[in-house]
């Protein structure tokens, strides 16, 4: 949390490059982060191949990377293996999206944080003591952090933006499933430990109706940057026309003190509200309800993902719901964990 949150929202009609530079300038990034600093970029890469509205675009990631490299910063682009119960390799996504090529061209680093040294966050939730594996790199080996989500509806958390995007950095996808019932607590503890955390929300496209991987793609054509993750998500909710009171994890942050009165958030330019394009909403199918139940209950999460019945439960679900991707094919591409080094 910062004392004076700054948010910049601008149209992307003319492209990313100049907008990214102005946005980072206006939220104070270049004043607060010294030239030569190591900056970690966390895109949202939640599908094996690029999908607009679901994932951060290579155009946005390229513009941010080139802007920072051009100003003398050292850039690390990082994400963890994804897919939860049906894991897929983020190394493959890096290659398919052109992120590896971007890194070669700009001298940025690319890191699969699922295979970097861990630090265990100890988090209390009621009587439970949670052990959450997160990358040491993100807590101790960078000088600044920029999350790069997209504005989308999520079937379990209602929305997925700046706060939610770091869920993908919990190193083991299977651990994320166990931690679902404690999502708000885990994200609060992880996000508050990040050094100099900024957000750039890639609003070229959004995802409406469902999510995080399927829904209605909406062309929005704006970019939002902020020096405070909670302020970023609150302004983004205004653009999405979703009441912040409905977002449970955001209200948890509020109760923990990560909150600023609305009138004290400096938003530029003054006509930012003119960029509202569409009212976002959540519409679940009945096949989404088992996942929602597991998300909100520790016993059901164990039953649905880790018990001897988990395989049968998923087989039964896929009789009625088409899998998001070819699970067996993608699992075969996952790097063997071995020992992190």
HELIX and SHEET records of a PDB file:
HELIX    1   1 UNK A   17  UNK A   26  1                                  10    
HELIX    2   2 UNK A   29  UNK A   32  1                                   4    
HELIX    3   3 UNK A   58  UNK A   70  1                                  13    
HELIX    4   4 UNK A   90  UNK A   97  1                                   8    
HELIX    5   5 UNK A   99  UNK A  106  1                                   8    
HELIX    6   6 UNK A  113  UNK A  115  5                                   3    
HELIX    7   7 UNK A  136  UNK A  140  1                                   5    
HELIX    8   8 UNK A  164  UNK A  169  5                                   6    
HELIX    9   9 UNK A  173  UNK A  179  1                                   7    
HELIX   10  10 UNK A  180  UNK A  182  5                                   3    
HELIX   11  11 UNK A  183  UNK A  193  1                                  11    
HELIX   12  12 UNK A  229  UNK A  240  1                                  12    
HELIX   13  13 UNK A  244  UNK A  246  5                                   3    
HELIX   14  14 UNK A  248  UNK A  255  1                                   8    
HELIX   15  15 UNK A  262  UNK A  264  5                                   3    
HELIX   16  16 UNK A  272  UNK A  275  5                                   4    
HELIX   17  17 UNK A  286  UNK A  296  1                                  11    
HELIX   18  18 UNK A  298  UNK A  305  1                                   8    
HELIX   19  19 UNK A  310  UNK A  317  1                                   8    
HELIX   20  20 UNK A  327  UNK A  331  1                                   5    
SHEET    1   A 8 UNK A 109  UNK A 112  0                                        
SHEET    2   A 8 UNK A  74  UNK A  79  1                                        
SHEET    3   A 8 UNK A  38  UNK A  43  1                                        
SHEET    4   A 8 UNK A 144  UNK A 148  1                                        
SHEET    5   A 8 UNK A 197  UNK A 208  1                                        
SHEET    6   A 8 UNK A 216  UNK A 226 -1                                        
SHEET    7   A 8 UNK A   6  UNK A  11 -1                                        
SHEET    8   A 8 UNK A 266  UNK A 268  1                                        
SHEET    1   B 2 UNK A 118  UNK A 125  0                                        
SHEET    2   B 2 UNK A 128  UNK A 135 -1                                        
SHEET    1   C 2 UNK A 152  UNK A 154  0                                        
SHEET    2   C 2 UNK A 158  UNK A 160 -1                                        
END                                                                             
